Structures are given as structure tokens and as C-alpha cells.
Amino acid sequence: MNRIGAVLIVKNEEEMLGRCLDSLNGIDEIVVLDTGSTDKTCEIARKYTDKVYEGVYTWNDNFAEARNKALTYSTTDWVLTIDADEYLYPNSLELIRSAIETTTEKAINMKVESKNSVFYFPRVYKRDPEVYWKGAVHNHLNVVPRDRIEAMIHYDYSPAHKLDPDRAFRILSKVVSEGSGPREIFYLAREYMYRKDWKNAIKYYQDYLKVAVWAPEMAEAWYQLARALWGDGKVNEAKDACLQSLKINNDYIDAICLMASLSGPKNKKRWLAFAELAKDEDVLFGSSMNWLMKAKVKDASYYNALFDSNSDMSRYHQIYEKVAQIATGSVLDICCGVGALGKYIENYKGFDFSESAVKIANDPRIGLGDAYRQNLDGFDTYIILEALEHLEGDIELLERIPKGKSVIFSVPSFADPSHIRTFTEQSLRERYEHIVSIESITRYNWTGKWVEGGPETKVYILLVKGKTK
């Protein structure tokens, strides 16, 4: 019978490592290569394995180099690569053991998932000199397997990333300047997207597409290029790029929905109708919780009817008071409106999806606004309450807030007919931390009213304060 061992490279992962190693219970060997921790990472690792290698490798801004070094300490027939901020799902080890006994390949694809996406990636492979890691960052094996199993790794956001937030950008900039291949150019463009540097994102996506050969990555690049062009104010060019994405994969839900956002009202409805028929097959970063699979996008009439049936916003007054305490300068309240925050904030302006809400509020500071198109410049603090759980374009909305501005938003834990998504603290960080530098998260538990702190309840709202990146 083949032996299977886990191989990890780690650095300052004391908060995450224990959960990861707990999930490997029953594996034949665990190898941990430390690349320069200054916390208790190695101490924690030694509770699980005596194969902890500290001080034998100096980090060189090259993930493949570190992974290949770690492999030299492995002794098993097969290897599972897993990171400290990941964990193996129950029963996955049994699926892996079964697969390595029957496969004729040197690697096997398994599921890798986060709160919002799932894809297949080769994480299980033979310990063989002919199988090794490539790529300084966003690294990958040198073999491309066909076998696929349902064993699953879940990954989260590690607090250690905050210690070197520009690491990926630094490495990619270096290797691209040295003449790397298409994959590194693609991911450098993505780094510029995170920074909302539209012009550089456009440049590098265009450079990538001149040399690209892999269809799923090309479809993603055209889609992201369309988003960058839109961010740069080039709407017609954005439409053309988005259509190029759909030429490659007309089943790509995000690209169809972007076309909807770029179109006029009549065409938007038609594009969204197409999106509901799509399945997101062969998408590079496939979604496990795609909002269109869970709820139809709501138009203005839906929100008017919702508000008409329940216009009492007074139950939120504890949250509004907190928002008023932490909001500074001139304030734009995006999507919530109804005048409630205007009672607490002097320099306030808001708008709402619901025409009914605006009429009932009868407040000149509130207007009926289009959160996707209205100019958002000119304010110090941006507030988004009762919106991100409803919007299909929540990330696009946050990205349109000017850089370096304060933003305060709320997200719920509980399902509701009008909610496209729900959140835990972990999932909101995964979804939004590349857009917003989060400064604080306040939990409000539902006890018949919203109460800050106290005993935790299953129904809660998280109020987030941060700055846009």
C-alpha cells in the first residue's frame, strides 16, 4: 500500500496551523519547512510531527523553490501539499488513499474551495524527481493530471498575509520584468486590479492576451480587462472586451452579468435572463455559491414592494447610533436612505433603491440613486447598510468608492428571501479585504432588538469600518 504524507511551508502561522494539522489526523507523515517564523509556529508544529525544519532555508521570494526544498525531507510514496491557512475536509484522506492506489498518473486534481469559490487543482502527486513545483508565486506542478477526485481542501485568509501584504505584487513585478511567461503576466494584471490601477491592469491584461493559450484563463482575462476598461471610463471598449470573454465561454455568469451592468435597462434584463440559464462551467475561478444560483436579481419594483410591506427601520437605531459615532466628515449613505441616518448625522446625503422609501421619508437629503452609475466622488465617509447582501454587484460597488476613503458597511448572518448572500466574519474578510482595509468589526446580536456584544446569537449583523484600498 502506498504511503501518503503532507508537506507544508510555513511562516508566522501560529493562529491557523493547529486547525490545519488537526485535519491531517491519520496521514502517514507530516513535513513542515519553516521559512523564517518569529512566532510560535514551529512550537505548534512539533506537537504534531518531529519533522519540523527550522533555520535550514532562507526565504527567497520564490514559493516553488521553497516547496521543492520541503519535498527533499519527505519520505512517502505520495505527497499532499497543503498550506497552514487551509484544512482537509473529513473523509478526504480516505478518498485520496483510494485514488493513489488506482491512478496511472503522477498527480491527481482535488477540490480547493473558499467561502465563495471552488476549483480543481493538483495537490496530490507522486514523490518523484520528475514531479516538481514551478512559479515564484501562484506556483503550480510541472505536470497536468486528468484524474479528479472529490477530496476537498478549504482555504481561508491568513492573518500572516498582513505582515507582507505586497509580497505577491513584488514577486510578480520582478519575474515579469525578467521575461516570465503568460501565467505571471496574468496574475500581475490581477494585482493591479486589486489596487484599482486600471491603466496598468489594462496594459498587462492586453500583454497577456497577446501570448495566452489556455481558454479558461483567456476568458477570465477578457472579463477582467472589461472591468478595468469600465473603471477607466471606457464603456464601449469594456463591452467589446466582455463579448470576447463570452466568445470563449458563453456559460460564464460573471461576464454575462457584467454585460448586463454595462447595458441599458432593456438589454440589462435580457442579459440577466441569459445569466439565469448559464451554469458557470469551465470557468477559471468557478463559484460554489454563485448568487444567480440562489436568487434572481431583484429590480426596483421588488424593493418598492418590500419597503411598502415593512417600512419600520426603527429597529436599527442602535446600529445607526454606532455608525454616527464612527462616521467622520461629509457622509454619503449608499442604498439605505429612508432618512433614519439623517437623524444622527449632520452632513448627510443618502439615496435608495426604493422610490417608495424616498417618498415616505420626504427628506430632501435623500434621492433615488443608481448605485452602479451615480458619481460617488466628493465625500469623506461612505456608508452601505442593508445593501451588500442584496446586490449582485457588491464588489463592483465597493471598488467604485474612491481610494483611501472611510467606508462603513453592514452584513447579515441570516437568510432572508431578499438576501443573495449571508456572512460570517471569516467570509466577509475573504470577500472584501482585497478592496477594504478593515479596521474594526462590531457584532450586533438579535434579542428582539440589535444589541452590541453580549451573548452571541445565531442571528446577527456585522458592522465593519475600514478604508478603501
Secondary structure, DSSP 8 states (H G I E B T S, - for coil): ---EEEEEEESS-TTTHHHHHHTTTT-SEEEEEESS--SSHHHHHTTT-S-EE-SS----S-HHHHHHHHHTT--SSEEEE--TTEEE-TTHHHHHHHHHHH--SSEEEEEEE-SS-EEEEEEEEE--TT--EE-SSS-EES-----EEEEEEEE---GGGGGSTTHHHHHHHHHHHTT--HHHHHHHHHHHHHTT-HHHHHHHHHHHHHH---HHHHHHHHHHHHHHHHHTT-HHHHHHHHHHHHHH-TT-HHHHHHHHHHS-HHHHHHHHHHHHH---TT-TT--SS-HHHH-----HHHHHHHHHH----GGGHHHHHHHHHH--SSEEEES--TTTGGGT-SSEEEEES-HHHHHHHT-TTEEE--TTTS---S-SEEEE-S-TTT-TTHHHHHHHS-TT-EEEEEEESS--TT-S----HHHHHHHHTTTEEEEEEEEEEESSSEEESSS--SSEEEEEEEEE-
